[in-house]
Each structure stands twice: as structure tokens, then as C-alpha cells.
Amino acid sequence: MENSPKPIYLIDDFEFVPARFLLIDHRPEKGGQERKLEPKQSKILELFAQHQGEIVSREVLEREVWAGTIVSEQAVNNKISELRKLFGDNYKAPKYLKTHPQLGYELIAPISLLNEVKPEPAEPDQYSLAPVSTEHLPIKSSYHAAFFYLICIAMVVGGGFYLYKVLENTHQHEKKAVSLSPVTVEKGQEFSLNVRRDGQLTYSYRPLGAENWRIKIKSADGMKERYITDENEDSNSPVWLGNTDVIFYIKNIGNSCSIWRADDVWQKNVHKRLAGCGNLASITPLSVGDKQEWLYFSRFNGQSKFELARLNIETLNAETLVAPPSASFGDYSSTISPDGKKLAFLRASSYSQVDIMVLELATGAIKHILTVTHNIYRTSWDNSSETLYYIDQDNRLVAQNTEDGEITLLASLQQKSLAPYLDYDGVPYIVEGDFHVADIWEGDVSTEQYQEIVASSYQDYGVEVSGETTLFTSNRSGLPQIWLKSKGAPTQLTSFKRYSAIKDKHLNTDLNVLFFIQDNELYRLGIDSQKLVKLTPAGWRVESLVSDCKTGESLFTAKSNGIWSLYRFDNAAQRPIKVLSDIYQISADCDFNKYYGQQFTGLGLVEISLYDQTTYKLSFAELAKITSIEWQVNNNRLYILDKNKLVSFDLLTNKLVLSHDFSDEFVVHTFDVDAGRQYFTAKRQTEMEIKKIIFN
């Protein structure tokens, strides 16, 4: 409630009365039409009016309008779009609100202050809301609102409970404590929880070191439990059919995925195959609609993309819901809302960037909610069917309203956490732990002689070797940072203040400048000065990076305006120069001054001539069988990591010269080759526990 008068503004032909949340259209054809503004619309417009002719940054809008609530960029975009609609403005040729890329917004219309002030302190009871934008383009989320933080206050050793300070309602600044209570007690890995209305549980489980997941059920009181699938089968993603003793689940046989039904699971436990879900093993969740008519899932289609589909439970007819766009790698991990009207899902826009999307089943409209650069695995709806729960990049449980984009912090989780799930009563659960911990190994796999060279109890990965210098990424100091290992102990090169996704990296020849990809953007860091400079324009998505064998300049691949291309960063001009189109990844074989790329179209491999900007496609029979994106070229040998097997081809003879399967030792994630030696990130399984979150 306002107790002091507010000014009234005349913005071109519009009269703006902030105290009444009112915008009056005095254009001749409108004749003084009044529009009630929603409070945030009014506050934003008031800020613009107070700073007419000045650029108002997004940070100022977030601070002044959202008052410390974490807010996505999409939420700000929506409000600006709504105001433009009220003014009948065109963002391409604006008369009122002008966008200044990377800077903010400016009110450019003529404005004057009216003398007559008629304050009305009462806040209106109802607002006329403009439609929320259903913009399809993914927009990167921002987490600038750092007014509040969550502090871990205690860990109670007995009973397995952990206590945290949280902000359950960032609007009211109300702090509450939460407890994490173990749901299961097995030693191993637990995942894919689903809770029946009467409290009975089903989830996936596997012992440490085992390859296959099994499905387990457990009574609400915990006194009765059993496996419903065999240890020789890989089964996961179970979901109950309402309150019945029927469970749907996914079974993987090799690279074949299928959906199965288990009836009378506590007694006869009869299983039946229902449908296929592609030729790729999957752990994506299943969900059943509110009327128990449809089973929602994702399948790997013939175009090598995941697509959303649903299966009629009675007729067993399957239908595709969304055809993923050509510029993405597919849609997966779908979850139906409790009211059965919306389907939340994940869309892989690149191999390191994922968009959270919502599909309106009645209209087919798709709305972008958020872009993330970490493994999110799944989201979960609350009972209102308006809010999604997920784990953010800072390992916090958050809830995001899908209508206005506002994000509420619920809990800061001390241990790595995955895949939140809400039961019918709205109680949240999480998986505490991770699938693997990663270490770095070096050796000659042809002789099976290799050794661990970088190891900790944290994640050490993304190794890149050149001579005596080894760069890698590790979260051993808390957040993912870039480290250098030479002759002595590893040295931390970066001091990032937030979680980020770090990919390719290289040092200059003097070893004093670091180039790297962070959150799909290219950066340069002075090692001594710690001066950080972003090298790519806003909106670009950088995927891979190497150093030019002769000049040392950065060669990188990026998507701009929907097209993947190869670029060179010109150090003299301080800008990227386009070299070739349709190049998604790049590798440099500096021993022979050669470059190789992977095309986005069909993921085919090509040799690249930087001199005349042409490509030559690598095509031989054995290569046609490979679909992996993990590959390197060194000393005229093409190395490919495919399905945990490292193979190598001599590019002079097109003959297979190496094939080594790591399956009996560990899971290999990424690798590098230098001087004929292989360096790779090896993963080993760690404990994963399902825990209930209790808000005290």
C-alpha cells in the first residue's frame, strides 16, 4: 500500500497511473480505453518512466521488481513482451521499448509528467493479465539474484538426517529447516522412484559393480519388499498404474529398448512386452496420465533422435507427440502433470546444453521454460500442475512456475543430488549421490598397460594433454575448475564463483593464457592477471575447441543463427572469423598439420583444408558403423570411443589397428591422445540413495 502520492506520466498517447496500476490509451481509435496492469508490469514501466532515455539493465529489473527472488531470463522477457503488446509496439522497429543487446532496455517514447495527481493507495483485487509468451527459442537462464543464500547448519550423524537452512518462500523471506530421511537402505545405487497413492514404493536398484538395474517394490510400512525383475536383465524406470498392483517399466537388451508391463507384482508377477522404444538403451522415466489411459515415454527413432510418444494402455497403439527439431538432438525424460494437460520434457539442444520444455497436450503448443548446462535427468510437477521441481546447477532443489517463470529456492543440498520426485501428497524425494566418480588414466591400451595419474574423491575429468602439460577439470575445490598438472602437484588455474559446464581447453605457447569453453561460450583467461574475456557474441553456442598448429590461434565450432560452423578467433582483429559451415566438432593432428571435423548433418567425419576452406569426407566400411561423437586424430590415426570401446583406424590404409573394450575394467567417458599415448576419464560407480525431504 502506498501512503504518498505517485506521479502520473504521459507516455506518448498513453496515460500511466502507477498508484492505480492503470494504463489509459488515449489514441483516437481507443478513446481512453483503460487497462489494468499486473503489479510487475506496472513496476517495470514505472522504472522505465523514472529513467526515460536511459538504459535499464536486466540486473536492475531483477533487483527492483522481483525483490531478490531468483528469476529466469524468460520471466523478464515475458514481462517486456507483455508491455510491448499493451503499447502495440514492434520490437524490430520500436516506438516505446527498445532492446539494447547485452545491456538492457530503454523507454524511447516522449514522456511528460502530468500535474494532476490522484493517488489511490488500495491495491486492485484483480489484474488483467496479458498472455504469457510461448517463445520456442531457448534462452539461457540467469541466476543474478544473489540476495539470499542457503547455509548448511548441521549434519546429525545418527539416524542419517541432514539439516539445512532453506528459503521455502523467497517472497516472504521465510527460513525453514529441512531433513533428509533415507527411504531405502541397500548398499549400491537406487534410482527412478515412484510412489503409489497408498505409499507403496517401486524403484530401480543395482549393487556396486553390477551392470544391470533391477526393479524392486516395497510396502508403505517397509515391512515387505521384493524384486520383480531378474538380475540378468537390465530393467529400470518403473511406474505404478494408479493404485493397482501393475507396474510399467523399461527393459534394455543390448542396445534394444522396450516397454513392459508386470501384473500382480506381489503375487504372480506376470510380465508382458508392450512396445519398443528404440535401438538405444534408456533410463528415461515413464509416466501414466491422470485417467490411466496413456503411458508417456520417449523413444529413439530412426532419425537417431529421441522423440516423445505415448502408448494407449488398452489398445497398445503408440503415437508420436512431438517431432524434435532438426537443430536439436531430441526430446526425452517426459513427465505428465497431475491434471493430465501438460507434459514436461527435456530437449537436448547440444551435447552439453538442455532445455526444459512444456507441451500443452490439447493445443500442441510448446513453451520453453529454462536452459541448463548440467545433467538434470528429470523434472517433477507439483499438485497444482503449474510448478516444476528440479535440481539446479548449484545443487539446490528449486521450484519454477511455468506460467511466469519465477523460481523459488527450496533447499540447498550438501551432497550431490539428482532427479527430484513428488508423490501424490506433494512430498519431495531426491536421489543423493551420483552414478559415477571420475578419475584420469594414462597408458597404452594396445598392451593394456595404463595407470591412474589424476585421482581424488571428487570428479576429475575432461583431460587434454600436450607434451608435459595436462589440463583437466575437477570439482575437488568445491566447484568445477580447470587444473594444470605438469611435473609436480596439480595447480588450480581458475577461480569460478558458480557452477558451470567446462569443456575443451588449451594453453598458448607461452603457457600464460588459457582458452576454454564454459557454458557453451568461448573465453580467454590471463593466468597471472586472472583477467577473463568472453570471445564469442551473445547467443552463440560453442561446442569444440583446438589450437591452430601453426599460429596458436583458437579454432572452434559454434552454432550461430541456427547453423553450426567452424571459426577461427583472429587475435589481431579480436573477433571470430568463419571458416566453414556444417562443422560440429573439430580435431587437430599437429604432427602432420592436419585438421578433421564432424559434420552436424549426419555426423559424418571429414578432413578439413584450412588453406582453401574445403572438406574431404572420410568414408570406409568400418567407419560407417560408428555413431560416436567422442573421437580424436593423432599421428594419422583416427581414435573413436564407441560404447565403452576404443578403436583406432590408420587413415593412410583405412585399416583397423586397435580395438579395446573397457567394459571389464571401468566406464570410459572422454579421452585424449598425445604422442601415441591415450589419456582417458574412467568412471567408477558410487553410492546412490533415495531420500525424502521433510520441511520442518
C-alpha positions in Angstrom: 0.0 0.0 0.0 1.3 3.4 -1.0 0.9 6.3 1.5 2.5 9.0 -0.5 1.2 10.3 -3.9 2.8 8.9 -7.1 3.3 10.9 -10.2 1.2 10.3 -13.3 3.0 10.0 -16.6 2.0 10.8 -20.1 3.9 8.4 -22.4 3.2 9.5 -25.9 -0.6 8.9 -26.2 -0.8 6.7 -23.0 -1.5 7.9 -19.5 0.2 5.8 -16.9 -1.1 5.9 -13.3 1.3 3.8 -11.2 -0.7 4.2 -8.0 -3.7 2.5 -9.7 -1.8 0.0 -11.8 -3.5 1.7 -14.7 -2.6 2.4 -18.3 -5.1 4.6 -20.3 -4.9 4.5 -24.1 -5.7 8.0 -25.5 -5.2 7.2 -29.1 -8.2 8.3 -31.2 -9.2 4.8 -32.1 -9.1 3.6 -28.5 -10.9 6.6 -26.9 -9.4 6.4 -23.4 -9.5 2.6 -23.0 -8.3 1.6 -19.6 -6.1 -1.4 -19.0 -5.3 -2.7 -15.5 -1.6 -3.7 -15.2 -0.3 -6.6 -13.2 2.0 -5.3 -10.4 5.2 -6.4 -12.0 4.2 -4.8 -15.4 3.5 -1.6 -13.5 6.7 -1.6 -11.5 8.8 -2.2 -14.7 7.0 0.6 -16.6 7.5 2.9 -13.6 11.2 2.2 -13.6 11.4 2.9 -17.3 9.4 6.2 -16.8 11.7 7.3 -13.9 14.7 6.6 -16.2 13.4 7.8 -19.5 16.2 8.0 -22.1 18.4 5.7 -20.0 19.2 2.0 -20.4 17.8 0.0 -17.5 19.7 -3.3 -17.1 18.2 -6.7 -16.5 20.0 -6.8 -13.2 18.2 -3.6 -12.1 14.9 -5.1 -13.2 15.5 -8.3 -11.3 16.6 -6.4 -8.1 13.8 -3.9 -8.1 10.9 -5.8 -9.5 11.5 -9.4 -8.2 12.9 -8.2 -4.9 15.5 -10.9 -4.6 13.6 -13.8 -5.9 15.7 -15.9 -8.3 14.2 -15.3 -11.7 14.9 -16.7 -15.2 15.7 -14.5 -18.2 12.5 -15.9 -19.7 10.4 -14.3 -16.9 11.9 -10.8 -17.7 11.4 -11.4 -21.4 7.7 -12.3 -20.8 7.1 -9.0 -18.9 8.8 -6.9 -21.6 6.8 -8.7 -24.3 3.5 -8.1 -22.4 4.3 -4.3 -22.1 5.0 -4.2 -25.8 1.7 -5.8 -26.6 -0.1 -3.2 -24.4 1.6 -0.4 -26.3 1.1 -2.2 -29.7 4.9 -1.9 -30.1 7.2 -3.7 -32.5 10.5 -4.8 -31.1 12.1 -4.7 -34.6 11.0 -1.0 -35.1 10.2 0.1 -31.6 8.4 3.4 -30.7 8.3 2.7 -27.0 10.6 0.0 -25.6 14.0 -0.5 -27.3 16.2 -3.5 -26.5 19.9 -2.9 -26.2 21.5 -6.4 -26.6 23.6 -7.4 -23.5 22.8 -4.1 -21.9 19.1 -3.8 -21.1 16.0 -1.8 -22.2 15.2 1.8 -22.8 11.9 3.8 -22.9 12.3 5.9 -26.1 8.8 7.4 -26.4 8.3 11.0 -25.4 7.2 11.4 -21.8 5.9 14.2 -19.6 4.7 14.5 -16.0 1.0 15.4 -15.5 0.3 17.9 -12.8 -2.9 16.3 -11.5 -2.0 13.5 -9.1 -4.8 11.2 -8.0 -3.2 8.6 -5.8 -5.3 5.6 -4.9 -3.4 3.6 -2.3 -5.6 0.5 -2.4 -4.1 -2.4 -4.5 -6.6 -3.8 -7.0 -8.1 -7.2 -6.3 -7.9 -8.4 -9.9 -5.5 -7.9 -12.7 -5.9 -8.2 -16.5 -3.0 -10.4 -17.5 -1.6 -10.3 -21.0 -0.9 -13.8 -22.4 2.4 -15.4 -21.4 4.8 -15.7 -24.3 5.3 -19.2 -25.7 8.6 -18.4 -27.3 10.2 -21.5 -28.8 13.8 -20.3 -28.9 15.8 -21.5 -25.9 17.1 -18.6 -23.8 19.9 -19.1 -21.3 18.8 -18.8 -17.7 20.4 -16.2 -15.4 21.0 -16.5 -11.7 21.9 -13.0 -10.8 19.7 -12.6 -7.7 22.2 -13.3 -5.0 20.4 -11.5 -2.2 19.8 -14.7 -0.2 21.9 -17.7 0.3 21.3 -21.1 1.9 23.5 -22.2 4.8 24.1 -25.7 5.9 23.6 -25.6 9.7 24.2 -29.1 10.9 24.6 -32.8 10.0 23.2 -35.2 12.5 25.3 -38.4 12.3 22.7 -40.7 14.0 19.7 -41.7 12.0 21.0 -40.4 8.7 19.3 -37.0 8.9 20.9 -33.8 7.5 19.7 -30.3 8.4 19.9 -27.3 6.2 18.8 -23.7 6.2 16.5 -23.0 3.3 14.3 -20.3 1.9 11.0 -22.0 1.3 9.3 -18.8 0.2 11.7 -16.2 -1.1 8.9 -13.7 -1.4 8.3 -13.7 2.4 12.0 -14.4 3.3 10.7 -17.2 5.5 13.5 -19.6 6.6 12.8 -23.2 7.5 14.8 -26.3 8.2 14.5 -29.5 6.2 15.5 -33.1 6.9 16.6 -35.8 4.5 15.3 -39.2 5.6 16.6 -42.4 3.9 13.8 -44.3 2.1 15.9 -47.4 1.3 18.9 -49.0 3.0 20.5 -51.1 0.3 24.3 -50.7 -0.4 24.5 -49.7 -4.0 22.7 -47.5 -6.4 19.0 -46.5 -6.2 17.1 -44.5 -8.8 13.8 -43.9 -10.5 11.5 -43.8 -7.5 7.7 -44.0 -8.0 5.2 -43.9 -5.1 1.7 -45.2 -5.2 -1.2 -43.3 -3.6 -1.2 -45.7 -0.6 2.5 -45.2 -0.1 3.9 -48.3 -1.7 7.2 -47.8 -3.5 8.9 -49.0 -6.6 12.4 -48.1 -7.7 15.5 -49.3 -9.7 18.4 -50.8 -7.8 21.8 -52.3 -8.7 24.7 -53.3 -6.4 28.0 -51.5 -6.9 29.9 -53.0 -9.8 26.9 -54.6 -11.4 25.9 -53.7 -14.9 22.2 -54.3 -14.7 19.4 -52.5 -12.9 16.6 -54.4 -11.2 13.2 -53.2 -10.2 12.2 -53.5 -6.5 8.9 -52.9 -4.7 8.4 -52.0 -1.1 5.3 -51.8 1.1 4.3 -48.5 2.7 5.4 -49.6 6.2 8.7 -51.0 4.9 8.0 -54.5 6.3 7.6 -56.2 2.9 9.7 -55.9 -0.2 10.7 -58.0 -3.3 12.4 -57.8 -6.7 10.1 -58.1 -9.6 12.8 -58.5 -12.3 15.8 -60.8 -12.7 19.4 -59.8 -12.0 20.3 -61.0 -15.5 18.0 -58.3 -17.1 18.6 -54.6 -17.2 15.3 -53.1 -16.0 14.5 -49.6 -14.8 12.1 -46.6 -14.8 9.2 -48.3 -13.0 5.8 -46.6 -12.6 2.6 -47.8 -10.9 -0.7 -47.9 -12.7 -2.7 -45.9 -10.3 -3.3 -47.8 -7.0 -3.1 -51.2 -8.6 -0.5 -54.0 -8.4 0.5 -53.2 -12.0 3.9 -51.7 -12.9 5.2 -50.5 -16.3 8.9 -50.4 -16.8 11.7 -50.3 -19.4 13.9 -53.3 -20.3 17.2 -52.9 -22.1 18.6 -55.9 -24.0 21.9 -54.8 -25.5 21.0 -51.6 -27.5 17.4 -52.5 -27.7 14.8 -50.7 -25.5 11.3 -52.0 -24.9 8.4 -51.2 -22.6 7.0 -54.0 -20.4 4.0 -54.5 -18.0 4.1 -56.5 -14.8 0.8 -57.6 -13.4 0.0 -58.8 -9.8 3.6 -57.9 -8.8 3.2 -59.0 -5.1 1.9 -62.5 -6.1 2.1 -64.0 -9.6 4.3 -61.2 -11.0 3.4 -61.9 -14.7 5.4 -59.9 -17.3 4.4 -58.9 -20.9 6.2 -56.9 -23.5 4.1 -53.9 -24.8 6.1 -51.9 -27.3 9.6 -51.0 -28.4 11.3 -47.7 -27.5 14.2 -47.7 -30.0 17.6 -49.2 -30.6 19.4 -47.4 -27.7 19.4 -48.4 -24.0 17.4 -45.9 -21.9 16.8 -44.9 -18.3 14.3 -42.1 -19.2 11.3 -42.0 -16.9 7.8 -43.3 -17.7 4.6 -41.6 -16.5 0.9 -42.5 -16.5 -1.8 -40.0 -17.3 -4.5 -39.0 -14.7 -7.2 -41.1 -16.4 -4.8 -44.1 -16.7 -5.4 -44.2 -20.4 -2.0 -43.3 -21.7 1.6 -44.2 -20.8 4.1 -41.4 -21.7 7.6 -42.3 -22.7 10.4 -41.3 -25.1 11.9 -43.5 -27.8 14.9 -43.4 -30.1 13.6 -43.0 -33.6 15.0 -44.0 -37.0 16.5 -40.5 -37.4 18.8 -41.0 -34.4 16.8 -38.7 -32.2 14.7 -39.2 -29.1 11.1 -38.3 -29.6 8.1 -38.0 -27.2 5.4 -40.6 -27.6 2.5 -42.2 -25.7 1.1 -45.7 -25.6 -2.6 -46.4 -25.2 -2.7 -48.8 -22.3 -5.8 -50.6 -23.6 -5.2 -50.8 -27.3 -1.4 -50.7 -27.2 -1.4 -48.2 -30.1 1.6 -45.8 -29.9 1.7 -42.3 -31.3 4.3 -39.6 -31.6 3.6 -36.4 -29.7 6.4 -34.1 -30.8 8.8 -34.3 -33.7 12.1 -32.9 -32.4 13.5 -30.0 -34.4 16.4 -30.7 -36.8 18.7 -28.4 -34.8 18.3 -30.5 -31.6 19.4 -34.0 -30.6 15.9 -35.0 -29.4 13.3 -34.9 -26.6 13.3 -37.2 -23.6 12.6 -37.6 -19.9 8.9 -36.6 -20.1 6.6 -36.2 -17.1 2.8 -35.8 -17.2 1.2 -33.1 -15.0 -1.3 -34.3 -12.3 -4.2 -32.7 -14.3 -3.1 -34.6 -17.4 -2.9 -31.5 -19.5 0.8 -30.8 -19.8 3.9 -32.8 -20.4 7.2 -31.5 -19.2 10.3 -32.8 -21.0 13.9 -32.2 -21.7 15.3 -31.2 -25.1 19.0 -31.7 -25.9 19.9 -28.6 -27.9 23.5 -29.7 -27.9 25.6 -32.4 -26.2 26.2 -30.1 -23.3 23.0 -27.9 -23.2 19.5 -29.0 -22.3 16.2 -27.1 -22.4 13.3 -27.7 -20.0 10.1 -27.6 -22.1 6.4 -27.9 -21.5 4.0 -29.4 -24.1 0.3 -28.4 -23.9 -1.4 -31.7 -25.0 -4.7 -30.1 -26.1 -3.1 -27.5 -28.4 0.3 -28.9 -29.2 1.9 -25.6 -28.1 5.4 -25.9 -26.7 6.8 -23.5 -24.2 10.5 -23.0 -23.3 11.0 -22.8 -19.5 14.7 -22.9 -18.9 18.1 -23.7 -20.4 20.6 -25.6 -18.3 24.2 -26.8 -18.8 24.3 -29.7 -16.3 22.8 -33.2 -16.1 19.3 -32.7 -15.0 17.9 -36.2 -15.6 14.3 -35.3 -14.8 11.8 -32.8 -13.5 8.6 -33.3 -11.4 5.3 -31.5 -11.2 3.7 -30.3 -8.0 -0.1 -30.9 -7.4 -1.1 -27.5 -8.9 0.2 -28.7 -12.4 1.8 -25.2 -12.7 5.2 -25.7 -11.0 8.2 -27.9 -11.9 10.8 -29.1 -9.4 14.3 -29.8 -10.5 17.9 -29.7 -9.2 19.7 -26.5 -10.4 23.4 -26.2 -11.4 24.3 -25.2 -7.8 22.8 -28.5 -6.4 19.7 -26.8 -5.0 16.2 -28.0 -5.1 14.1 -25.3 -6.8 10.5 -24.9 -7.9 9.8 -22.9 -11.1 6.4 -21.6 -12.0 5.8 -22.5 -15.7 3.4 -19.6 -16.2 5.5 -16.6 -15.0 9.0 -18.2 -14.8 9.6 -17.3 -11.2 11.9 -19.6 -9.3 11.7 -20.4 -5.6 14.6 -21.9 -3.6 13.5 -24.9 -1.5 16.7 -26.5 -0.2 20.5 -26.3 -0.7 21.7 -29.9 -0.8 25.1 -30.7 0.7 25.7 -33.9 -1.2 25.4 -34.3 -5.0 21.7 -34.8 -5.7 19.6 -35.9 -8.7 16.1 -36.5 -10.1 13.6 -34.9 -7.7 10.2 -36.7 -7.5 7.0 -35.5 -5.8 4.4 -38.1 -4.6 0.6 -37.7 -4.6 0.8 -35.7 -1.3 3.4 -33.3 -2.7 6.2 -34.7 -0.6 9.5 -34.3 -2.5 12.2 -37.0 -2.8 15.7 -36.8 -4.3 18.5 -39.3 -5.2 21.6 -38.4 -3.1 24.8 -39.3 -4.9 25.9 -39.7 -8.5 26.2 -42.6 -10.9 30.0 -42.4 -11.1 33.1 -40.7 -9.7 35.7 -39.9 -12.4 39.5 -40.3 -12.4 42.1 -39.8 -15.2 44.3 -42.6 -16.5 47.2 -42.8 -18.9 48.8 -45.6 -20.9 48.9 -47.7 -24.0 45.7 -49.6 -24.3 47.1 -51.9 -27.0 49.2 -53.5 -24.4 46.6 -53.0 -21.6 49.3 -51.2 -19.6 47.9 -48.0 -18.1 47.9 -46.2 -14.7 45.9 -43.7 -12.8 47.6 -40.2 -13.0 44.9 -37.9 -11.5 42.6 -39.1 -8.8 40.6 -37.8 -5.8 37.3 -38.5 -4.1 35.8 -35.9 -6.4 35.1 -35.7 -10.2 38.3 -35.4 -12.3 37.6 -35.4 -16.0 38.0 -33.7 -19.3 41.7 -34.4 -19.8 43.7 -32.6 -22.5 47.4 -33.3 -22.9 50.1 -31.5 -24.9 53.7 -32.5 -24.2 54.4 -32.3 -20.5 51.3 -30.3 -19.6 48.0 -31.9 -18.7 44.8 -29.8 -18.3 41.8 -31.3 -16.7 38.6 -30.2 -14.9 37.8 -31.1 -11.3 35.4 -30.1 -8.5 37.9 -31.0 -5.8 37.9 -27.4 -4.6 34.1 -27.2 -4.5 33.1 -26.0 -8.0 34.3 -27.3 -11.3 37.6 -25.6 -12.0 40.4 -26.0 -14.6 43.6 -27.5 -13.2 47.1 -27.9 -14.6 49.3 -30.9 -13.9 52.9 -30.8 -15.0 55.7 -32.3 -13.1 54.5 -31.5 -9.6 51.2 -31.4 -7.8 48.1 -30.2 -9.8 47.6 -26.4 -9.8 44.2 -24.7 -9.9 44.1 -22.2 -12.8 40.6 -20.8 -12.5 38.5 -19.4 -9.6 35.0 -19.6 -10.8 32.3 -18.5 -8.3 29.5 -20.6 -9.7 28.8 -24.0 -11.1 29.4 -24.2 -14.8 29.9 -26.7 -17.6 33.5 -26.7 -18.8 34.6 -28.4 -22.0 37.6 -28.1 -24.3 40.6 -26.1 -23.2 44.2 -25.2 -24.3 47.1 -23.0 -23.3 49.0 -20.7 -25.6 52.6 -21.5 -26.4 53.9 -19.4 -23.5 51.6 -21.2 -21.1 50.3 -17.9 -19.7 46.9 -17.6 -21.4 44.1 -20.2 -21.2 41.4 -20.6 -23.7 38.3 -22.7 -22.8 34.6 -23.4 -23.3 32.4 -22.6 -20.4 28.6 -23.0 -20.7 28.9 -23.1 -24.5 30.8 -19.8 -24.7 34.4 -19.3 -25.6 36.7 -17.5 -23.0 40.3 -16.3 -22.6 41.9 -16.1 -19.2 45.2 -14.5 -18.3 46.9 -16.9 -15.9 48.8 -14.2 -14.0 46.3 -11.4 -14.2 43.2 -13.6 -13.9 41.6 -11.3 -16.5 38.7 -13.1 -18.1 37.4 -12.1 -21.5 34.4 -13.6 -23.4 35.4 -14.1 -27.1 32.1 -15.1 -28.7 29.0 -13.0 -29.2 25.8 -13.5 -27.2 23.6 -16.3 -28.4 26.4 -18.4 -29.9 26.8 -22.0 -28.7 30.4 -23.2 -28.8 30.9 -26.9 -28.9 34.6 -27.8 -29.5 37.9 -26.1 -29.5 41.5 -26.8 -30.6 44.6 -24.7 -31.1 45.9 -23.9 -34.6 49.0 -26.0 -35.2 51.0 -23.1 -36.7 49.6 -19.8 -35.3 48.3 -21.0 -31.9 45.0 -19.2 -32.6 41.8 -20.8 -31.4 39.8 -22.9 -33.9 36.3 -23.6 -32.6 32.9 -24.8 -33.7 29.8 -22.8 -32.8 26.1 -22.5 -33.7 25.0 -19.0 -34.8 21.6 -18.3 -36.3 20.8 -22.0 -36.2 23.9 -23.1 -38.3 26.9 -25.0 -37.0 30.2 -23.7 -38.4 33.9 -23.7 -37.9 35.5 -20.4 -36.8 39.0 -19.0 -36.2 39.4 -16.4 -33.5 41.5 -13.7 -35.1 43.8 -12.4 -32.3 44.7 -9.2 -34.2 41.1 -8.3 -35.0 39.8 -9.7 -31.7 36.8 -11.3 -33.4 35.8 -14.7 -34.7 36.2 -15.4 -38.5 34.0 -18.0 -40.2 35.9 -20.8 -41.9 33.4 -23.5 -42.9 29.7 -24.3 -42.5 28.2 -27.6 -41.1 31.1 -28.5 -38.8 30.0 -29.6 -35.3 33.3 -30.8 -33.8 37.0 -30.4 -34.7 40.3 -32.2 -34.0 43.8 -31.2 -34.9 46.6 -33.6 -35.8 49.5 -31.2 -35.4 52.2 -33.8 -36.1 51.0 -33.7 -39.7 49.4 -30.2 -39.6 46.0 -31.7 -40.5 42.5 -31.0 -39.2 39.4 -33.1 -39.1 35.8 -32.3 -38.4 32.5 -33.9 -37.7 29.6 -32.6 -39.7 26.3 -31.8 -37.9 24.4 -33.2 -40.9 24.6 -37.0 -40.4 27.6 -36.7 -38.0 30.0 -37.7 -40.8 33.8 -37.2 -40.4 35.7 -35.1 -42.9 39.3 -33.9 -43.4 39.5 -30.1 -43.4 41.8 -28.0 -45.5 42.1 -24.6 -43.8 44.0 -23.2 -46.7 41.3 -23.4 -49.3 38.4 -24.0 -46.9 37.3 -27.3 -48.3 36.5 -30.7 -46.8 37.1 -34.3 -47.8 34.8 -37.0 -46.4 36.3 -40.0 -44.7 34.3 -43.0 -45.8 35.3 -46.6 -45.4 33.2 -49.6 -44.4 34.2 -49.9 -40.7 33.7 -46.2 -40.1 30.1 -46.3 -41.3 29.3 -48.4 -38.3 30.4 -45.7 -35.8 28.0 -43.2 -34.4 30.0 -41.8 -31.5 30.9 -38.1 -31.1 34.0 -38.9 -28.9 36.9 -39.1 -31.4 40.4 -37.7 -31.9 43.0 -37.8 -34.7 46.7 -38.2 -33.7 49.7 -39.3 -35.9 47.4 -40.1 -38.8 45.3 -42.4 -36.7 41.6 -41.9 -36.0 40.6 -42.9 -32.5 36.9 -43.3 -31.6 35.4 -44.1 -28.3 32.2 -46.0 -29.0 30.1 -48.0 -26.5 33.0 -48.1 -24.0 35.3 -49.5 -26.7 38.3 -47.6 -28.0 39.0 -48.3 -31.7 41.6 -46.8 -34.0 42.0 -46.7 -37.8 45.1 -46.0 -39.8 43.9 -43.2 -42.1 46.6 -44.0 -44.7 45.4 -47.5 -45.1 41.8 -47.3 -43.7 42.6 -50.4 -41.7 41.5 -51.1 -38.1 44.7 -51.2 -35.9 43.3 -51.1 -32.4 40.1 -52.3 -30.6 40.0 -52.4 -26.8 36.9 -52.9 -24.7 37.0 -51.3 -21.3 33.8 -52.9 -20.0 35.5 -55.4 -17.7 37.5 -52.5 -16.1 35.5 -49.3 -15.9 33.4 -46.9 -17.9 35.4 -44.6 -20.1 33.7 -41.2 -20.7 36.2 -39.0 -22.6 39.7 -39.4 -23.9 42.7 -37.6 -25.5 45.7 -38.9 -27.4 49.2 -37.3 -27.4 52.4 -38.9 -28.8 50.7 -42.2 -29.2 49.7 -42.4 -25.5 46.0 -42.5 -24.6 44.6 -40.4 -21.7 41.0 -41.1 -20.6 38.4 -40.3 -18.0 37.4 -43.5 -16.2 34.3 -43.7 -14.1 33.5 -46.0 -11.2 30.2 -46.4 -9.5 29.4 -44.7 -6.2 26.6 -45.0 -3.7 23.2 -43.5 -4.6 20.4 -43.3 -2.0 16.7 -42.2 -2.4 15.8 -39.8 0.4 12.6 -38.0 1.4 12.8 -34.2 2.0 10.9 -33.2 5.1 10.2 -29.5 5.7 10.2 -28.9 9.4 
